[in-house]
Amino acid sequence: MASRIAPHLVLTMFTHNRCQLCVTAKEALEVVRQRVPFEIKEVDIRQPGNEKWFEEYKFDVPVIHANDEFLLWHRVNVNDTVAKLQEILKNAVREQNDNDDNL
């Protein structure tokens, strides 16, 4: 039997230092984290090496990815975000179970 590893969420927040919506989004994400555990990484799109993200999101920060997939942008609605993250986790467990069944 394969050993199970609990699904893990990593949120990446694309931001920059003059983004007031980003401050509000971070506060909302802390509330979300009380209900759904996740790790969060911040990427300052204005820093050297992040040119790709600057070009993609320069007018849209904050942008949040969950496990490297787009999740949301601009404003974080706590209940909607919790529901989306729970769905991602549920799908990850389902996929893991399907993979175990194929062993």
TIVO-2410 file (N, C-alpha, C; in nm, 3 decimals):
# residues 103
REC num residu      c1      c2      c3 atome chaine
REC   1      M   0.085  -0.119   0.000     N      A
REC   1      M   0.000   0.000   0.000    CA      A
REC   1      M   0.089   0.124   0.000     C      A
REC   2      A   0.056   0.220  -0.080     N      A
REC   2      A   0.134   0.344  -0.090    CA      A
REC   2      A   0.110   0.429   0.033     C      A
REC   3      S   0.215   0.496   0.077     N      A
REC   3      S   0.198   0.586   0.191    CA      A
REC   3      S   0.132   0.715   0.144     C      A
REC   4      R   0.045   0.765   0.227     N      A
REC   4      R  -0.029   0.886   0.190    CA      A
REC   4      R   0.037   1.008   0.250     C      A
REC   5      I   0.042   1.109   0.169     N      A
REC   5      I   0.090   1.240   0.214    CA      A
REC   5      I  -0.028   1.335   0.201     C      A
REC   6      A  -0.058   1.404   0.308     N      A
REC   6      A  -0.170   1.497   0.305    CA      A
REC   6      A  -0.143   1.606   0.202     C      A
REC   7      P  -0.244   1.643   0.125     N      A
REC   7      P  -0.227   1.752   0.029    CA      A
REC   7      P  -0.182   1.879   0.100     C      A
REC   8      H  -0.098   1.953   0.034     N      A
REC   8      H  -0.040   2.075   0.091    CA      A
REC   8      H  -0.070   2.191  -0.003     C      A
REC   9      L  -0.114   2.301   0.053     N      A
REC   9      L  -0.142   2.420  -0.027    CA      A
REC   9      L  -0.029   2.521  -0.011     C      A
REC  10      V   0.017   2.572  -0.123     N      A
REC  10      V   0.112   2.682  -0.123    CA      A
REC  10      V   0.048   2.794  -0.205     C      A
REC  11      L   0.024   2.906  -0.138     N      A
REC  11      L  -0.029   3.023  -0.207    CA      A
REC  11      L   0.087   3.116  -0.239     C      A
REC  12      T   0.086   3.169  -0.360     N      A
REC  12      T   0.184   3.268  -0.401    CA      A
REC  12      T   0.109   3.397  -0.426     C      A
REC  13      M   0.152   3.502  -0.359     N      A
REC  13      M   0.088   3.633  -0.374    CA      A
REC  13      M   0.182   3.724  -0.452     C      A
REC  14      F   0.138   3.765  -0.569     N      A
REC  14      F   0.214   3.858  -0.651    CA      A
REC  14      F   0.175   3.999  -0.608     C      A
REC  15      T   0.274   4.079  -0.573     N      A
REC  15      T   0.251   4.206  -0.507    CA      A
REC  15      T   0.359   4.305  -0.545     C      A
REC  16      H   0.352   4.425  -0.491     N      A
REC  16      H   0.464   4.520  -0.491    CA      A
REC  16      H   0.444   4.613  -0.373     C      A
REC  17      N   0.546   4.689  -0.340     N      A
REC  17      N   0.546   4.764  -0.214    CA      A
REC  17      N   0.452   4.884  -0.210     C      A
REC  18      R   0.392   4.923  -0.319     N      A
REC  18      R   0.299   5.037  -0.317    CA      A
REC  18      R   0.156   4.992  -0.342     C      A
REC  19      C   0.125   4.871  -0.306     N      A
REC  19      C  -0.006   4.812  -0.335    CA      A
REC  19      C  -0.091   4.808  -0.209     C      A
REC  20      Q  -0.184   4.901  -0.196     N      A
REC  20      Q  -0.271   4.903  -0.078    CA      A
REC  20      Q  -0.368   4.785  -0.078     C      A
REC  21      L  -0.417   4.745  -0.194     N      A
REC  21      L  -0.504   4.627  -0.200    CA      A
REC  21      L  -0.431   4.502  -0.150     C      A
REC  22      C  -0.299   4.499  -0.167     N      A
REC  22      C  -0.220   4.384  -0.122    CA      A
REC  22      C  -0.220   4.374   0.030     C      A
REC  23      V  -0.216   4.488   0.098     N      A
REC  23      V  -0.220   4.489   0.244    CA      A
REC  23      V  -0.353   4.430   0.292     C      A
REC  24      T  -0.461   4.474   0.231     N      A
REC  24      T  -0.593   4.424   0.265    CA      A
REC  24      T  -0.605   4.275   0.233     C      A
REC  25      A  -0.549   4.234   0.120     N      A
REC  25      A  -0.554   4.093   0.080    CA      A
REC  25      A  -0.478   4.006   0.180     C      A
REC  26      K  -0.361   4.053   0.225     N      A
REC  26      K  -0.283   3.976   0.324    CA      A
REC  26      K  -0.362   3.958   0.453     C      A
REC  27      E  -0.430   4.062   0.496     N      A
REC  27      E  -0.512   4.052   0.618    CA      A
REC  27      E  -0.623   3.949   0.599     C      A
REC  28      A  -0.688   3.952   0.485     N      A
REC  28      A  -0.795   3.856   0.457    CA      A
REC  28      A  -0.740   3.713   0.449     C      A
REC  29      L  -0.622   3.697   0.391     N      A
REC  29      L  -0.562   3.564   0.381    CA      A
REC  29      L  -0.528   3.507   0.518     C      A
REC  30      E  -0.494   3.592   0.612     N      A
REC  30      E  -0.468   3.544   0.749    CA      A
REC  30      E  -0.596   3.488   0.811     C      A
REC  31      V  -0.709   3.549   0.780     N      A
REC  31      V  -0.838   3.496   0.828    CA      A
REC  31      V  -0.866   3.362   0.759     C      A
REC  32      V  -0.842   3.356   0.630     N      A
REC  32      V  -0.862   3.232   0.555    CA      A
REC  32      V  -0.775   3.121   0.615     C      A
REC  33      R  -0.651   3.153   0.648     N      A
REC  33      R  -0.556   3.053   0.698    CA      A
REC  33      R  -0.601   2.992   0.831     C      A
REC  34      Q  -0.686   3.062   0.905     N      A
REC  34      Q  -0.740   3.006   1.028    CA      A
REC  34      Q  -0.837   2.892   0.999     C      A
REC  35      R  -0.891   2.889   0.879     N      A
REC  35      R  -0.988   2.786   0.841    CA      A
REC  35      R  -0.931   2.680   0.748     C      A
REC  36      V  -0.833   2.718   0.668     N      A
REC  36      V  -0.769   2.625   0.575    CA      A
REC  36      V  -0.618   2.650   0.582     C      A
REC  37      P  -0.541   2.552   0.628     N      A
REC  37      P  -0.397   2.576   0.641    CA      A
REC  37      P  -0.327   2.585   0.505     C      A
REC  38      F  -0.234   2.677   0.495     N      A
REC  38      F  -0.153   2.690   0.374    CA      A
REC  38      F  -0.025   2.765   0.407     C      A
REC  39      E   0.070   2.748   0.319     N      A
REC  39      E   0.194   2.825   0.322    CA      A
REC  39      E   0.176   2.940   0.224     C      A
REC  40      I   0.233   3.055   0.254     N      A
REC  40      I   0.222   3.167   0.160    CA      A
REC  40      I   0.360   3.221   0.127     C      A
REC  41      K   0.378   3.247  -0.001     N      A
REC  41      K   0.500   3.309  -0.051    CA      A
REC  41      K   0.460   3.440  -0.118     C      A
REC  42      E   0.544   3.540  -0.104     N      A
REC  42      E   0.519   3.667  -0.171    CA      A
REC  42      E   0.623   3.688  -0.280     C      A
REC  43      V   0.577   3.736  -0.394     N      A
REC  43      V   0.664   3.769  -0.505    CA      A
REC  43      V   0.642   3.916  -0.539     C      A
REC  44      D   0.745   3.997  -0.517     N      A
REC  44      D   0.740   4.139  -0.553    CA      A
REC  44      D   0.769   4.149  -0.702     C      A
REC  45      I   0.667   4.182  -0.779     N      A
REC  45      I   0.681   4.182  -0.925    CA      A
REC  45      I   0.776   4.289  -0.976     C      A
REC  46      R   0.814   4.384  -0.891     N      A
REC  46      R   0.906   4.491  -0.932    CA      A
REC  46      R   1.052   4.459  -0.904     C      A
REC  47      Q   1.078   4.345  -0.842     N      A
REC  47      Q   1.216   4.307  -0.811    CA      A
REC  47      Q   1.282   4.243  -0.933     C      A
REC  48      P   1.414   4.264  -0.947     N      A
REC  48      P   1.487   4.200  -1.058    CA      A
REC  48      P   1.465   4.048  -1.056     C      A
REC  49      G   1.447   3.994  -1.173     N      A
REC  49      G   1.421   3.850  -1.186    CA      A
REC  49      G   1.274   3.817  -1.196     C      A
REC  50      N   1.188   3.914  -1.168     N      A
REC  50      N   1.043   3.891  -1.172    CA      A
REC  50      N   0.976   3.964  -1.288     C      A
REC  51      E   1.053   3.990  -1.394     N      A
REC  51      E   1.001   4.066  -1.508    CA      A
REC  51      E   0.881   3.998  -1.572     C      A
REC  52      K   0.884   3.866  -1.580     N      A
REC  52      K   0.771   3.792  -1.638    CA      A
REC  52      K   0.642   3.825  -1.563     C      A
REC  53      W   0.650   3.824  -1.429     N      A
REC  53      W   0.531   3.850  -1.348    CA      A
REC  53      W   0.491   3.997  -1.355     C      A
REC  54      F   0.589   4.086  -1.366     N      A
REC  54      F   0.557   4.228  -1.381    CA      A
REC  54      F   0.477   4.250  -1.509     C      A
REC  55      E   0.524   4.192  -1.618     N      A
REC  55      E   0.454   4.209  -1.746    CA      A
REC  55      E   0.313   4.150  -1.740     C      A
REC  56      E   0.298   4.040  -1.672     N      A
REC  56      E   0.168   3.973  -1.666    CA      A
REC  56      E   0.070   4.042  -1.571     C      A
REC  57      Y   0.121   4.094  -1.458     N      A
REC  57      Y   0.031   4.139  -1.351    CA      A
REC  57      Y   0.049   4.285  -1.310     C      A
REC  58      K   0.121   4.365  -1.386     N      A
REC  58      K   0.153   4.501  -1.342    CA      A
REC  58      K   0.031   4.586  -1.308     C      A
REC  59      F  -0.083   4.560  -1.369     N      A
REC  59      F  -0.203   4.639  -1.341    CA      A
REC  59      F  -0.304   4.562  -1.255     C      A
REC  60      D  -0.267   4.446  -1.206     N      A
REC  60      D  -0.367   4.359  -1.143    CA      A
REC  60      D  -0.335   4.312  -1.003     C      A
REC  61      V  -0.224   4.353  -0.944     N      A
REC  61      V  -0.191   4.303  -0.810    CA      A
REC  61      V  -0.293   4.350  -0.708     C      A
REC  62      P  -0.320   4.271  -0.607     N      A
REC  62      P  -0.261   4.141  -0.582    CA      A
REC  62      P  -0.322   4.031  -0.669     C      A
REC  63      V  -0.238   3.935  -0.702     N      A
REC  63      V  -0.282   3.814  -0.771    CA      A
REC  63      V  -0.236   3.698  -0.685     C      A
REC  64      I  -0.325   3.602  -0.666     N      A
REC  64      I  -0.294   3.486  -0.582    CA      A
REC  64      I  -0.300   3.359  -0.668     C      A
REC  65      H  -0.195   3.279  -0.658     N      A
REC  65      H  -0.193   3.145  -0.717    CA      A
REC  65      H  -0.200   3.044  -0.603     C      A
REC  66      A  -0.264   2.933  -0.626     N      A
REC  66      A  -0.266   2.820  -0.532    CA      A
REC  66      A  -0.199   2.703  -0.601     C      A
REC  67      N  -0.089   2.656  -0.542     N      A
REC  67      N  -0.012   2.546  -0.602    CA      A
REC  67      N   0.017   2.573  -0.750     C      A
REC  68      D   0.063   2.694  -0.777     N      A
REC  68      D   0.108   2.738  -0.909    CA      A
REC  68      D  -0.004   2.756  -1.012     C      A
REC  69      E  -0.128   2.756  -0.968     N      A
REC  69      E  -0.242   2.781  -1.057    CA      A
REC  69      E  -0.313   2.908  -1.012     C      A
REC  70      F  -0.358   2.988  -1.108     N      A
REC  70      F  -0.430   3.111  -1.075    CA      A
REC  70      F  -0.549   3.080  -0.984     C      A
REC  71      L  -0.563   3.160  -0.879     N      A
REC  71      L  -0.676   3.145  -0.787    CA      A
REC  71      L  -0.766   3.267  -0.790     C      A
REC  72      L  -0.708   3.386  -0.772     N      A
REC  72      L  -0.789   3.508  -0.768    CA      A
REC  72      L  -0.700   3.630  -0.783     C      A
REC  73      W  -0.766   3.744  -0.800     N      A
REC  73      W  -0.693   3.869  -0.805    CA      A
REC  73      W  -0.775   3.981  -0.743     C      A
REC  74      H  -0.710   4.089  -0.715     N      A
REC  74      H  -0.764   4.214  -0.661    CA      A
REC  74      H  -0.812   4.201  -0.517     C      A
REC  75      R  -0.929   4.148  -0.495     N      A
REC  75      R  -0.984   4.142  -0.359    CA      A
REC  75      R  -1.004   3.997  -0.315     C      A
REC  76      V  -0.976   3.973  -0.187     N      A
REC  76      V  -0.992   3.839  -0.130    CA      A
REC  76      V  -1.120   3.836  -0.049     C      A
REC  77      N  -1.218   3.761  -0.098     N      A
REC  77      N  -1.339   3.736  -0.021    CA      A
REC  77      N  -1.313   3.611   0.062     C      A
REC  78      V  -1.318   3.624   0.193     N      A
REC  78      V  -1.279   3.515   0.282    CA      A
REC  78      V  -1.359   3.387   0.254     C      A
REC  79      N  -1.490   3.395   0.254     N      A
REC  79      N  -1.572   3.274   0.235    CA      A
REC  79      N  -1.551   3.211   0.099     C      A
REC  80      D  -1.543   3.292  -0.006     N      A
REC  80      D  -1.519   3.237  -0.140    CA      A
REC  80      D  -1.382   3.171  -0.149     C      A
REC  81      T  -1.283   3.234  -0.088     N      A
REC  81      T  -1.147   3.179  -0.093    CA      A
REC  81      T  -1.138   3.049  -0.015     C      A
REC  82      V  -1.200   3.044   0.101     N      A
REC  82      V  -1.203   2.919   0.179    CA      A
REC  82      V  -1.266   2.809   0.095     C      A
REC  83      A  -1.379   2.837   0.032     N      A
REC  83      A  -1.447   2.736  -0.050    CA      A
REC  83      A  -1.359   2.689  -0.165     C      A
REC  84      K  -1.291   2.781  -0.231     N      A
REC  84      K  -1.203   2.744  -0.343    CA      A
REC  84      K  -1.087   2.657  -0.295     C      A
REC  85      L  -1.027   2.693  -0.183     N      A
REC  85      L  -0.914   2.616  -0.131    CA      A
REC  85      L  -0.959   2.478  -0.084     C      A
REC  86      Q  -1.075   2.470  -0.022     N      A
REC  86      Q  -1.128   2.339   0.020    CA      A
REC  86      Q  -1.154   2.251  -0.102     C      A
REC  87      E  -1.201   2.310  -0.209     N      A
REC  87      E  -1.225   2.234  -0.333    CA      A
REC  87      E  -1.093   2.184  -0.392     C      A
REC  88      I  -0.990   2.267  -0.389     N      A
REC  88      I  -0.858   2.225  -0.439    CA      A
REC  88      I  -0.808   2.106  -0.357     C      A
REC  89      L  -0.821   2.115  -0.225     N      A
REC  89      L  -0.776   2.005  -0.139    CA      A
REC  89      L  -0.857   1.878  -0.164     C      A
REC  90      K  -0.988   1.893  -0.179     N      A
REC  90      K  -1.074   1.778  -0.205    CA      A
REC  90      K  -1.034   1.710  -0.336     C      A
REC  91      N  -1.008   1.789  -0.439     N      A
REC  91      N  -0.967   1.734  -0.567    CA      A
REC  91      N  -0.831   1.665  -0.557     C      A
REC  92      A  -0.741   1.721  -0.477     N      A
REC  92      A  -0.609   1.660  -0.459    CA      A
REC  92      A  -0.621   1.524  -0.391     C      A
REC  93      V  -0.709   1.515  -0.291     N      A
REC  93      V  -0.731   1.387  -0.222    CA      A
REC  93      V  -0.793   1.287  -0.319     C      A
REC  94      R  -0.890   1.331  -0.397     N      A
REC  94      R  -0.954   1.243  -0.495    CA      A
REC  94      R  -0.851   1.192  -0.597     C      A
REC  95      E  -0.766   1.281  -0.644     N      A
REC  95      E  -0.663   1.241  -0.741    CA      A
REC  95      E  -0.565   1.142  -0.677     C      A
REC  96      Q  -0.529   1.168  -0.553     N      A
REC  96      Q  -0.439   1.078  -0.481    CA      A
REC  96      Q  -0.503   0.939  -0.466     C      A
REC  97      N  -0.631   0.936  -0.432     N      A
REC  97      N  -0.702   0.809  -0.418    CA      A
REC  97      N  -0.709   0.735  -0.551     C      A
REC  98      D  -0.735   0.808  -0.659     N      A
REC  98      D  -0.738   0.747  -0.792    CA      A
REC  98      D  -0.602   0.688  -0.827     C      A
REC  99      N  -0.496   0.760  -0.795     N      A
REC  99      N  -0.361   0.709  -0.822    CA      A
REC  99      N  -0.332   0.585  -0.740     C      A
REC 100      D  -0.376   0.583  -0.614     N      A
REC 100      D  -0.357   0.466  -0.529    CA      A
REC 100      D  -0.432   0.345  -0.584     C      A
REC 101      D  -0.551   0.368  -0.639     N      A
REC 101      D  -0.631   0.260  -0.695    CA      A
REC 101      D  -0.564   0.198  -0.817     C      A
REC 102      N  -0.481   0.277  -0.886     N      A
REC 102      N  -0.416   0.229  -1.008    CA      A
REC 102      N  -0.283   0.159  -0.980     C      A
REC 103      L  -0.244   0.150  -0.854     N      A
REC 103      L  -0.116   0.083  -0.821    CA      A
REC 103      L  -0.132  -0.067  -0.820     C      A
***
